[in-house]
């Protein structure tokens, strides 16, 4: 047996992949399959699952209802479609803002003196040592009406004798965007940094030799070569933002409802695991579609491995 | 050394975290073996259990509301019995029910509000209490016992009770509301805080329409949903964990909260007042229940008996002021902690006037109509 294992490369491969395969099978494939089964069921009044085969949950999610207040045969209520759309736009906006903020910083770190780079990277990572939820709560302290930001602006306005009414920042969609950007910024900085750092210095020299100015070098050399990092970062940011519910719960005052919140509420507040399962699957499919088209256009972002 | 700030910094952090870990460990062992007078970290001397129950379990898992337990009460129980108390928290009955009914939890005790108790009994999640193991049940005011949701208290033992009513910062709000329906006024838009409690908020809305707060009539519920849809965009914050924080910080100026939150906010800022609306407040009562698959029943009885002792339960009057059904605790506080007692007794928040209670209404289990309520809540809040 051992002898055969030593000789057979494919058997070695099977052995090495076995733990992860089992892990994924038990904790991903089986639960996913159960979610699929539950999503075709119906809730019982007490919040249990009645197993059946019905597409009602999916139809309800798409907004069609056969139980209309006006008594028509069918009607359209865009409630859930709106929630899906809101999550999608928020994920796009977050990713865009994160790229705009992360790219210059990653560039700065990659071009810094090698001795300093580790320190800078370390500083990017430090916030991740604190629990995610605690960092979101910290933003509450900053954004509230009598919070740090309003106090500072009020103080500055006072110096110039300007009347200042505190800004309403907390519990708004803007607060959710700020929180999301803050939470996911490091996941964009690191892959972009990795791909920028790999660019050979001689390429810049060659560009300069050939008469390219700074802008042209950025557009023709730096950007194309760092695209894999941007792609990897986008995947690392976009997918979690689509499903997160903590940030919108805390900074949105439970008023900004995203798909993540919708799913969480179906399982807890509404006690309707069947509808929650259908919403989870729709979220997965939506994310898959976006990721698929994105990676077809830009490649898979090999930096995902490096990051 | 120069040029290696990273490693220096790392070194400091490692040392710090080791030191912190050592502190944490030290405290745990201290709690387990302490002998002699038992004093909590805040300096509270723990009363001895009376009677002391026979307990073989070394652990107790409770699933309870947030912001509801004096730390001294929890610490003392661990100290006097040497039992490790594991506490998980929830902030809505629906959440608690969903988690418990999904199975796979190891909780011994949970703490549902009145209307959830019949649901938990019906779905077979609970086991009956053995009243012979609850010698201190007599400490509870009979007014809170033998309620319609659990006749004879077979499955439930009262913990605390209270109301949901209007809270308002009278400094910030010009026209103080006097009824639930006032909350719909446009002048309050964007300044409201509500507890994230579906049944209470929908019940209140039904009452403003003149309907039964526990109606199962679909047309009435549809009307309530439409009415609520006008209110929800005006609400700045739904928060069942700590709505007082936003009130005290001035992020919101008025809304619907429960007793203890209003009491604390009022202590912080006396301008924050609690108004019993003309239509009547929501009246509720939270209760201990033992889950069917509880594996530490002996520890659970020990816990309930220990905290029911007057000299322990008065801590709730000190730290989390709700309406207190425990007569022994009230007597103990009156005799030994007159300031705490009078703060409790003289406050209309914790000790609501009889006419407010008379107008109040309770939330009841609606059985088959539950999905209607659940859906209204999720759809209303998803709409904006």
Boltz contact constraints between the chains, C-beta under 6 A:
constraints:
  - contact:
      token1: [A, 45]
      token2: [B, 368]
      max_distance: 6.0
  - contact:
      token1: [A, 45]
      token2: [B, 370]
      max_distance: 6.0
  - contact:
      token1: [A, 46]
      token2: [B, 123]
      max_distance: 6.0
  - contact:
      token1: [A, 69]
      token2: [B, 222]
      max_distance: 6.0
  - contact:
      token1: [A, 79]
      token2: [B, 379]
      max_distance: 6.0
  - contact:
      token1: [A, 79]
      token2: [B, 382]
      max_distance: 6.0
  - contact:
      token1: [A, 83]
      token2: [B, 382]
      max_distance: 6.0
  - contact:
      token1: [A, 115]
      token2: [B, 3]
      max_distance: 6.0
  - contact:
      token1: [A, 118]
      token2: [B, 6]
      max_distance: 6.0
  - contact:
      token1: [A, 119]
      token2: [B, 6]
      max_distance: 6.0
  - contact:
      token1: [A, 122]
      token2: [B, 6]
      max_distance: 6.0
  - contact:
      token1: [A, 144]
      token2: [B, 249]
      max_distance: 6.0
  - contact:
      token1: [A, 144]
      token2: [B, 251]
      max_distance: 6.0
  - contact:
      token1: [A, 145]
      token2: [B, 250]
      max_distance: 6.0
  - contact:
      token1: [A, 145]
      token2: [B, 251]
      max_distance: 6.0
  - contact:
      token1: [A, 146]
      token2: [B, 249]
      max_distance: 6.0
  - contact:
      token1: [A, 146]
      token2: [B, 250]
      max_distance: 6.0
  - contact:
      token1: [A, 170]
      token2: [B, 251]
      max_distance: 6.0
  - contact:
      token1: [A, 171]
      token2: [B, 236]
      max_distance: 6.0
  - contact:
      token1: [A, 171]
      token2: [B, 237]
      max_distance: 6.0
  - contact:
      token1: [A, 253]
      token2: [B, 236]
      max_distance: 6.0
  - contact:
      token1: [A, 253]
      token2: [B, 237]
      max_distance: 6.0
  - contact:
      token1: [A, 254]
      token2: [B, 196]
      max_distance: 6.0
  - contact:
      token1: [A, 254]
      token2: [B, 238]
      max_distance: 6.0
  - contact:
      token1: [A, 257]
      token2: [B, 382]
      max_distance: 6.0
  - contact:
      token1: [A, 265]
      token2: [B, 378]
      max_distance: 6.0
  - contact:
      token1: [A, 268]
      token2: [B, 95]
      max_distance: 6.0
  - contact:
      token1: [A, 268]
      token2: [B, 98]
      max_distance: 6.0
  - contact:
      token1: [A, 269]
      token2: [B, 94]
      max_distance: 6.0
  - contact:
      token1: [A, 270]
      token2: [B, 374]
      max_distance: 6.0
  - contact:
      token1: [A, 270]
      token2: [B, 378]
      max_distance: 6.0
  - contact:
      token1: [A, 271]
      token2: [B, 98]
      max_distance: 6.0
  - contact:
      token1: [A, 271]
      token2: [B, 374]
      max_distance: 6.0
